[in-house]
Amino acid sequence: MLRKIIPALGLLGLSTLAFAAGDALGPTEKQATNWHAIIMFCLFVAMTMGITYWAASRTKSTSDFYTAGGGITGFQNGLAIAGDYMSAATLLGLTAMVYSKGYDGYIYMLCFFAGWPIILFLMAERLRNLGKFTFSDITAYRLDQGKVRTMAAVSSLVVVCFYLIAQMVGAGQLIKLLFGLEYNVAIFAVGILMMVYVTFGGMVATTWVQIIKACMLLAGGTLVMVLAMSQFGFSFGALVDQAMSVHTLGEKLMHPGSLLADPVTAISLGLGLMFGTAGLPHILMRFFTVTDAKEARKSVLYASGFVAYFFNVIFLMGLAGIIIVGQNPEFFEGGEIGKKLIGGGNMVAMHLAKAVGGDMLLGFLAAVAFATILAVVSGLALAGASAISHDIYARVIKKGTASEAAEIRVSKMATIALGFVAIILGIAFEKQNIAFMVGLAFGVAAAANFPVLILSMYWKGLTTRGALWGGYGGLISAVLFVLFSKSVWVDVLGNAAPLFPYTQPALFAMPVAFLLAFIFSKSDTSVRAKSEIEAFEDQYVRAQTGYGAAGAAKH
């Protein structure tokens, strides 16, 4: 049922295995139709369509469409954030990494987790107190609305588009291989469903799709882990001892190794994952859906808990896979242990599910993987649509005079347009290397969005000129660093050697953004700059107290 799957499947999610997934997405073989997975996925779609129908009746205003009326609780939002963050690649890619690298895979997960304390302690409260619909509300709070919102919207759309390409290509390949559907059919299915969720249900529907998907992923992963651990008497020591006895690394399996031998790439990747998380528009947007700053902090706390729990589940699944999958000839091509796994290295989690729970559990995990893609794509589409309608249309073009009905209409048109763009790009990039797209998305988020956002919240000296130079400088430098790296300059464009020796841009693009913002803010002696600096005191009071912050429309 499962044969060929490409290593680049790890590109499905939040840059998991972005440093390693350098292979092009080559031709893949369509598999026999997996009816277990299709039936379970149809049940998920039917349930979420019912939610979308219910959400449509509750989505009347811009507040409802963008932020679900600000009435989502901290617990619900924490689950939804976890649903946005935990991808199919988290399940497939990280399990495979632990299977092959052992403890190094666990260390790699910590890079993803490191971004959450930054959001919790530095950003969550101020995001909710200063923002209303998008993070551009904060960066433009005391600066030139038109210019700064345009800059923030452009960088948001770049992140969203590259993420959409990676998600759509990954979705097509995954569904082609696990469900037995044609690539183009899978692309259209994801695109159309995403358009329906966001266009009709807005943030209410998107939130509940993400919550349900998070619950399915947590339940599916936990079930596989429990069934696998039962074979070792639920003893972690017994599991580790057996894993070390059969793995090629031996005792080094549980030692930190050389996953990223180059320290510069390792540091740059870590910075990108940490600060990129704090600059992703679809993650930041979730903090405007709660009632107040207290619930925003709770959101991060719950999300951190769910993500940390799931990472530990994955670690145990990967170790169990070394024995249960790695010692079973049924899962190797030609039935020879130690050769290539059927379907490729990233299929460890799926093989483990089949080994401990049969075709039914395998079908459930396949359906969860597709549901995961839908949830992430819906969040991305809503973030992109809000950048177009709220920031560019309502604030820049109409200068705040647009009616709510007009703004929602533009949002829905933007969602449909983004849906068709995603479908077209997904088909066009079917056989292309998409590792650089994921790296670019995180690089742009860390270099363009995060520096301006954090400076606008904490540094009174930031001016419009500094924000524009910092934002555009970070955006352009991140794009150029990735363009000139081996991922694109050599692997895609066919040049002999890269112009930039590293594959991760954050370590180099982030300082560029901060430095430009500092230099051009300090050198700005205009009257407008002085008034912007003076306005920081009012912003600081609101950021700390929430006085004057946008209230929840419904509870």
C-alpha positions as MATLAB code, in Angstrom:
seq = 'MLRKIIPALGLLGLSTLAFAAGDALGPTEKQATNWHAIIMFCLFVAMTMGITYWAASRTKSTSDFYTAGGGITGFQNGLAIAGDYMSAATLLGLTAMVYSKGYDGYIYMLCFFAGWPIILFLMAERLRNLGKFTFSDITAYRLDQGKVRTMAAVSSLVVVCFYLIAQMVGAGQLIKLLFGLEYNVAIFAVGILMMVYVTFGGMVATTWVQIIKACMLLAGGTLVMVLAMSQFGFSFGALVDQAMSVHTLGEKLMHPGSLLADPVTAISLGLGLMFGTAGLPHILMRFFTVTDAKEARKSVLYASGFVAYFFNVIFLMGLAGIIIVGQNPEFFEGGEIGKKLIGGGNMVAMHLAKAVGGDMLLGFLAAVAFATILAVVSGLALAGASAISHDIYARVIKKGTASEAAEIRVSKMATIALGFVAIILGIAFEKQNIAFMVGLAFGVAAAANFPVLILSMYWKGLTTRGALWGGYGGLISAVLFVLFSKSVWVDVLGNAAPLFPYTQPALFAMPVAFLLAFIFSKSDTSVRAKSEIEAFEDQYVRAQTGYGAAGAAKH';
ca = [
       0.000    0.000    0.000;
       2.907    2.305    0.741;
       5.871    2.349   -1.648;
       7.675    5.483   -2.779;
       7.782    8.718   -0.852;
      10.257   11.496   -1.221;
      12.606   12.753    1.516;
      11.349   16.290    0.897;
       8.051   15.327    2.561;
       9.560   16.889    5.649;
       8.981   20.256    4.005;
       5.281   20.105    4.785;
       5.503   22.113    7.975;
       7.205   24.830    9.918;
      10.626   24.324    8.310;
      11.135   20.870    9.798;
      14.207   19.335    8.158;
      14.635   22.497    6.067;
      18.407   22.155    6.382;
      18.379   18.542    5.172;
      15.586   18.346    2.636;
      17.595   19.369   -0.356;
      16.352   16.789   -2.822;
      14.092   17.882   -5.654;
      10.531   16.666   -5.584;
      10.898   14.158   -8.340;
       8.327   11.881   -9.982;
       6.474    9.674   -7.530;
       4.402    6.591   -8.017;
       0.655    6.766   -7.332;
      -0.396    4.118   -4.844;
      -3.444    1.906   -4.453;
      -6.364    3.818   -3.006;
      -6.262    3.850    0.807;
      -9.977    3.677    1.646;
      -9.440    3.734    5.408;
      -7.704    7.110    5.094;
     -10.196    8.533    2.585;
     -13.248    7.563    4.689;
     -11.739    9.044    7.849;
     -10.740   12.213    6.036;
     -14.264   12.557    4.563;
     -15.645   12.341    8.122;
     -13.257   15.129    9.161;
     -14.300   17.280    6.189;
     -18.010   16.688    6.912;
     -17.514   17.737   10.542;
     -15.553   20.871    9.642;
     -18.050   21.831    6.923;
     -20.765   21.697    9.584;
     -18.632   23.992   11.753;
     -18.095   26.335    8.797;
     -21.881   26.513    8.228;
     -22.354   27.341   11.916;
     -19.478   29.863   11.862;
     -20.887   31.614    8.772;
     -23.993   32.617   10.753;
     -21.737   34.156   13.435;
     -19.432   36.026   11.057;
     -21.062   39.402   10.517;
     -18.357   42.011   11.237;
     -14.661   42.486   10.489;
     -13.947   41.573   14.123;
     -15.780   38.267   13.644;
     -13.987   37.536   10.366;
     -10.427   38.381   11.495;
     -10.471   37.505   15.214;
     -13.653   35.478   15.915;
     -15.011   38.496   17.804;
     -12.148   38.247   20.299;
     -14.169   35.664   22.205;
     -11.837   32.652   22.052;
     -10.629   31.443   25.470;
      -6.954   31.007   26.331;
      -7.291   27.211   26.370;
      -9.075   27.096   23.002;
      -6.569   29.495   21.469;
      -3.665   27.501   22.898;
      -4.999   24.390   21.170;
      -5.524   26.339   17.929;
      -1.972   27.766   18.047;
      -0.632   24.260   18.627;
      -2.756   23.123   15.661;
      -1.215   25.887   13.545;
       2.288   24.992   14.702;
       2.330   21.172   14.805;
       2.528   20.089   11.204;
       2.517   16.824    9.293;
       6.274   17.267    9.108;
       6.440   17.413   12.900;
       4.930   13.944   12.956;
       6.770   12.480    9.957;
      10.044   14.399    9.768;
      10.998   14.570   13.439;
      10.066   10.921   14.092;
      12.359    9.983   11.209;
      15.123   12.198   12.603;
      15.006   10.485   16.024;
      14.910    7.108   14.230;
      18.125    7.911   12.355;
      19.967   10.335   14.687;
      18.639    9.494   18.156;
      19.153   12.178   20.810;
      20.218   14.743   18.198;
      16.632   14.699   16.916;
      15.424   15.701   20.377;
      17.922   18.582   20.517;
      16.656   19.734   17.125;
      13.093   19.867   18.490;
      14.285   22.251   21.194;
      15.119   24.801   18.474;
      11.425   24.901   17.573;
      10.402   25.123   21.207;
      12.807   27.972   22.043;
      10.621   30.544   20.276;
       7.719   30.148   22.700;
       9.319   31.726   25.813;
      10.164   34.769   23.665;
       6.525   35.108   22.649;
       5.275   34.450   26.202;
       7.519   36.863   28.091;
       8.202   39.581   25.523;
       5.287   39.708   23.122;
       1.959   38.078   23.999;
       0.630   40.751   26.364;
       1.729   43.691   24.236;
       0.432   42.062   21.060;
      -3.078   41.828   22.538;
      -3.026   45.298   24.119;
      -1.687   47.160   21.080;
      -3.112   45.192   18.135;
      -6.577   44.642   16.766;
      -6.504   42.427   13.664;
      -2.906   42.068   12.388;
       0.607   42.641   13.732;
       0.832   45.646   11.360;
      -1.456   47.424   13.831;
       1.458   47.350   16.283;
       4.351   48.219   13.966;
       2.358   51.181   12.588;
       0.890   52.231   15.970;
       2.823   55.537   16.260;
       4.461   55.584   12.823;
       3.322   56.489    9.296;
       0.295   54.226    8.778;
       0.442   53.979    5.001;
       4.170   53.322    4.522;
       4.721   51.012    7.506;
       1.538   48.981    6.935;
       2.496   48.512    3.280;
       5.945   47.265    4.304;
       4.500   44.886    6.928;
       1.845   43.620    4.509;
       4.442   42.955    1.775;
       6.689   40.927    4.085;
       3.645   39.063    5.472;
       2.500   38.132    1.967;
       5.999   36.924    1.033;
       6.039   34.619    4.083;
       2.467   33.441    3.419;
       3.039   32.743   -0.288;
       6.206   30.717    0.215;
       4.585   28.749    3.006;
       1.558   28.119    0.814;
       3.764   26.763   -1.978;
       5.569   24.418    0.411;
       2.285   23.256    1.969;
       0.534   22.735   -1.375;
       3.394   20.821   -3.009;
       3.806   18.727    0.123;
       0.061   18.111    0.263;
      -0.073   16.920   -3.338;
       2.815   14.505   -2.868;
       1.590   13.204    0.494;
      -1.973   12.568   -0.645;
      -0.801   11.039   -3.920;
       1.264    8.569   -1.920;
      -0.908    7.867    1.115;
      -4.403    8.165   -0.375;
      -3.741    7.012   -3.926;
      -5.208   10.196   -5.468;
      -3.776   12.133   -8.425;
      -1.435   15.021   -7.516;
      -3.593   17.693   -9.192;
      -6.751   16.307   -7.520;
      -5.086   16.634   -4.120;
      -3.948   20.197   -4.884;
      -7.466   21.262   -5.914;
      -9.009   19.518   -2.892;
      -6.778   21.393   -0.444;
      -7.217   24.725   -2.253;
     -11.008   24.535   -2.558;
     -11.554   23.349    1.035;
      -9.294   26.119    2.353;
     -11.247   28.734    0.375;
     -14.553   27.431    1.761;
     -13.348   27.433    5.390;
     -11.922   30.955    5.305;
     -14.379   32.659    2.925;
     -17.522   31.528    4.714;
     -16.368   30.880    8.271;
     -13.513   33.340    8.763;
     -11.491   33.033   11.946;
     -14.262   31.149   13.791;
     -14.177   28.234   11.331;
     -10.379   28.373   10.966;
      -9.945   28.261   14.755;
     -12.156   25.206   15.175;
     -10.527   23.400   12.230;
      -7.192   23.973   13.956;
      -8.517   22.826   17.355;
     -10.017   19.612   15.947;
      -6.862   18.887   13.962;
      -4.676   19.459   17.059;
      -6.816   17.039   19.069;
      -6.637   14.442   16.269;
      -2.859   14.790   15.996;
      -2.339   14.594   19.767;
      -4.706   11.611   20.077;
      -3.226    9.756   17.086;
       0.371   10.295   18.190;
      -0.410    9.338   21.792;
      -2.199    6.145   20.716;
       0.730    5.029   18.548;
       3.194    5.881   21.328;
       1.211    4.003   24.024;
       0.783    0.913   21.824;
       4.493    0.990   20.981;
       5.623    1.502   24.603;
       3.413   -1.400   25.729;
       5.823   -3.682   23.870;
       8.595   -2.541   26.240;
       6.584   -2.801   29.453;
       6.284    1.030   29.435;
       9.939    1.158   30.526;
      11.967    3.987   29.003;
      15.181    2.296   30.155;
      14.296   -0.958   28.401;
      13.387    0.973   25.231;
      16.682    2.876   25.194;
      18.770   -0.239   25.934;
      17.174   -2.180   23.084;
      17.426    0.780   20.694;
      21.156    1.229   21.409;
      21.790   -2.500   21.019;
      20.414   -2.599   17.441;
      21.155    0.916   16.099;
      24.281    1.543   14.018;
      25.252    4.410   16.361;
      25.281    2.080   19.364;
      25.753    3.954   22.648;
      26.272    7.196   20.733;
      22.545    7.080   19.898;
      21.827    8.928   23.155;
      24.811   11.303   22.922;
      24.769   14.751   21.290;
      26.428   14.310   17.914;
      27.146   16.249   14.755;
      23.686   16.694   13.240;
      24.807   20.125   12.030;
      28.584   19.869   11.845;
      28.955   23.503   10.742;
      28.416   25.721   13.829;
      27.523   28.801   11.742;
      24.663   26.946   10.006;
      23.545   25.518   13.358;
      23.415   28.947   15.015;
      21.703   30.523   12.005;
      19.106   27.748   11.888;
      18.462   28.079   15.622;
      18.013   31.853   15.359;
      15.696   31.444   12.369;
      13.493   28.931   14.161;
      13.420   30.928   17.418;
      12.771   34.396   16.069;
      11.002   33.254   12.914;
       8.276   31.746   15.082;
       7.844   35.153   16.736;
       7.478   36.798   13.322;
       5.046   34.439   11.557;
       1.898   36.427   10.646;
      -0.516   33.485   11.022;
       0.832   32.711   14.524;
       0.840   36.382   15.641;
      -2.716   36.834   14.349;
      -3.984   34.254   16.826;
      -3.243   36.581   19.768;
      -5.965   38.997   18.661;
      -8.676   36.321   18.982;
      -8.675   36.252   22.804;
     -10.542   38.551   25.185;
      -7.570   40.246   26.856;
      -3.834   40.132   27.579;
      -4.291   37.604   30.399;
      -5.901   35.134   27.970;
      -3.111   35.860   25.450;
      -0.525   34.761   28.015;
      -2.601   31.672   28.800;
      -2.699   30.882   25.072;
       1.098   30.688   24.880;
       1.271   28.654   28.087;
      -1.228   26.063   26.827;
       0.295   26.001   23.329;
       3.766   25.466   24.818;
       2.421   22.597   26.916;
       0.734   20.858   23.978;
       3.775   21.294   21.706;
       6.224   20.117   24.405;
       4.055   17.073   25.120;
       3.847   16.182   21.433;
       7.615   16.532   20.967;
       8.137   14.012   23.775;
       5.601   11.662   22.162;
       7.526   11.924   18.889;
      10.837   11.209   20.654;
       9.421    7.976   22.103;
       7.864    7.041   18.743;
      11.220    7.515   17.004;
      13.080    5.358   19.546;
      10.380    2.657   19.412;
      10.550    2.752   15.607;
      14.249    1.752   15.759;
      13.214   -1.647   17.154;
       9.647   -2.198   15.894;
      10.170   -0.853   12.354;
      13.941   -1.120   12.002;
      14.013   -4.816   12.875;
      10.994   -5.844   10.765;
      11.836   -6.923    7.182;
       8.223   -6.202    6.139;
       9.007   -2.463    6.076;
      12.179   -2.624    3.943;
      12.471   -2.778    0.165;
      13.289   -6.339   -0.834;
      12.578   -7.498    2.713;
      16.196   -6.887    3.726;
      16.722   -5.158    7.084;
      19.053   -2.179    6.861;
      18.216   -1.319    3.259;
      15.911    1.552    2.215;
      12.617    1.807    4.076;
       9.546    1.293    1.892;
       8.337    4.773    1.049;
      11.560    6.450    2.177;
      13.036    7.571    5.480;
      10.176    9.870    6.505;
       7.668    7.008    6.645;
       8.839    5.694   10.038;
       5.764    7.081   11.866;
       3.392    5.537    9.308;
       5.129    2.148    9.421;
       5.079    2.249   13.230;
       1.326    2.972   13.180;
       0.751   -0.015   10.894;
       2.954   -2.263   13.023;
       1.172   -1.491   16.316;
      -2.373   -0.730   15.082;
      -2.836   -2.172   11.597;
      -4.333   -0.505    8.520;
      -7.010    1.290   10.566;
      -4.481    3.262   12.628;
      -2.371    3.853    9.512;
      -5.446    5.249    7.737;
      -6.227    7.493   10.716;
      -2.699    8.961   10.742;
      -2.858    9.544    6.966;
      -6.165   11.395    7.415;
      -4.620   13.417   10.266;
      -1.721   14.391    7.985;
      -4.148   15.752    5.365;
      -6.221   17.514    8.055;
      -2.996   19.062    9.353;
      -2.235   20.570    5.960;
      -5.761   22.010    5.690;
      -5.515   23.641    9.114;
      -2.135   25.262    8.404;
      -3.165   26.414    4.909;
      -6.386   27.953    6.290;
      -4.422   29.934    8.872;
      -1.978   31.133    6.218;
      -4.775   32.157    3.845;
      -6.533   34.172    6.552;
      -3.274   35.945    7.469;
      -2.637   36.764    3.804;
      -6.201   37.948    3.202;
      -6.103   40.193    6.281;
      -2.842   41.785    5.098;
      -4.515   42.641    1.778;
      -7.929   43.754    3.076;
      -7.201   45.267    6.510;
      -3.736   46.738    5.959;
      -3.529   47.596    2.260;
      -7.192   48.169    1.299;
      -8.789   49.564    4.462;
      -5.842   51.469    5.937;
      -3.600   52.416    3.014;
      -5.960   52.813    0.055;
      -9.130   53.885    1.882;
      -7.250   55.495    4.816;
      -9.665   54.106    7.399;
     -12.888   55.118    5.609;
     -13.816   51.658    4.266;
     -17.051   50.151    5.602;
     -16.957   46.794    7.420;
     -19.016   45.199    4.644;
     -16.561   46.408    1.987;
     -13.566   45.212    4.004;
     -15.061   41.740    4.512;
     -15.908   41.581    0.796;
     -12.286   42.397   -0.099;
     -11.100   39.791    2.441;
     -13.208   37.091    0.810;
     -12.033   38.064   -2.670;
      -8.427   38.030   -1.432;
      -8.957   34.568    0.090;
     -10.320   33.196   -3.190;
      -7.473   34.823   -5.125;
      -4.890   33.377   -2.702;
      -6.568   29.969   -3.042;
      -6.217   29.970   -6.816;
      -2.652   31.325   -6.575;
      -1.810   28.472   -4.177;
      -3.345   25.882   -6.539;
      -1.482   27.274   -9.576;
       1.847   27.497   -7.723;
       1.340   24.029   -6.227;
       0.927   22.566   -9.723;
       3.751   24.656  -11.213;
       6.269   23.698   -8.492;
       5.357   19.988   -8.388;
       8.823   18.761   -9.356;
      10.903   21.615   -7.952;
      13.129   21.828   -4.904;
      11.124   23.634   -2.237;
      13.615   23.521    0.636;
      14.620   27.117   -0.078;
      10.964   28.270    0.159;
      10.636   27.076    3.732;
      14.007   28.545    4.632;
      13.000   31.788    2.970;
       9.696   31.932    4.847;
      11.415   31.593    8.223;
      14.275   33.843    7.147;
      11.889   36.620    6.091;
       9.815   36.245    9.260;
      12.937   36.437   11.454;
      14.640   39.229    9.491;
      11.767   41.430    8.259;
       8.851   40.991   10.680;
      10.447   40.268   14.054;
      13.045   43.118   14.277;
      10.591   45.899   13.395;
       7.869   44.374   15.567;
      10.041   44.011   18.684;
      11.650   47.450   18.209;
       8.256   49.122   17.795;
       7.152   47.610   21.114;
      10.323   48.238   23.171;
      12.450   51.022   21.632;
      11.125   54.553   21.776;
      13.745   55.750   19.290;
      12.222   53.852   16.326;
      10.988   56.172   13.562;
       9.125   55.560   10.309;
      12.336   55.908    8.297;
      14.143   53.405   10.535;
      11.257   50.934   10.410;
      11.089   51.071    6.606;
      14.845   50.621    6.137;
      14.930   47.836    8.740;
      11.875   46.028    7.371;
      12.747   46.227    3.691;
      16.456   45.659    4.429;
      15.695   42.469    6.359;
      13.262   41.281    3.691;
      15.594   41.884    0.739;
      18.731   40.580    2.468;
      16.964   37.360    3.593;
      15.702   36.752    0.046;
      19.140   37.434   -1.475;
      21.014   35.253    1.039;
      18.716   32.319    0.227;
      18.846   33.061   -3.516;
      22.673   32.991   -3.494;
      22.882   29.884   -1.274;
      23.463   26.342   -2.512;
      19.710   25.552   -2.168;
      18.836   27.896   -5.042;
      21.983   29.145   -6.793;
      23.353   25.628   -7.359;
      20.480   23.138   -6.912;
      17.783   25.136   -8.747;
      19.607   27.565  -11.037;
      22.402   25.129  -11.913;
      25.436   27.306  -11.154;
      28.739   25.704  -10.243;
      29.178   27.186   -6.764;
      27.052   29.250   -4.364;
      27.784   32.969   -3.884;
      26.713   32.700   -0.218;
      28.256   29.730    1.650;
      25.436   29.055    4.145;
      21.869   27.844    3.638;
      20.251   29.668    6.581;
      19.910   33.487    6.319;
      18.787   34.496    9.847;
      22.232   34.969   11.442;
      23.176   37.431    8.694;
      19.855   39.065    7.709;
      18.634   39.804   11.253;
      21.630   42.014   12.168;
      21.172   43.839    8.858;
      17.550   44.638    9.790;
      18.371   45.768   13.348;
      21.377   47.815   12.228;
      19.511   49.622    9.437;
      16.556   50.347   11.745;
      18.932   51.772   14.381;
      21.077   53.866   12.017;
      18.209   55.406   10.055;
      16.132   56.068   13.186;
      19.049   57.765   14.986;
      19.905   59.872   11.947;
      16.279   60.989   11.464;
      16.017   64.537   12.891;
      12.711   65.493   11.240;
       9.807   67.019   13.141;
       7.749   63.894   12.412;
      10.452   61.679   13.936;
      10.409   63.715   17.164;
       6.619   63.400   17.450;
       6.874   59.631   16.831;
       9.432   59.283   19.624;
       7.263   61.333   21.996;
       4.242   59.157   21.159;
       6.041   56.127   22.613;
       4.990   57.072   26.167;
       1.295   56.744   25.325;
       1.982   53.474   23.533;
       3.919   52.172   26.552;
       1.025   52.890   28.933;
      -1.435   51.053   26.685;
       0.976   48.152   26.171;
       1.378   47.716   29.936;
      -2.194   48.348   31.092;
      -4.375   47.513   28.089;
      -6.179   50.839   28.590;
      -7.849   51.715   25.270;
      -7.135   48.294   23.751;
      -9.641   46.723   21.364;
     -12.204   44.827   23.416;
     -13.820   41.518   22.625;
     -16.945   41.810   20.492;
     -18.466   38.621   21.890;
     -17.804   36.053   24.607;
];
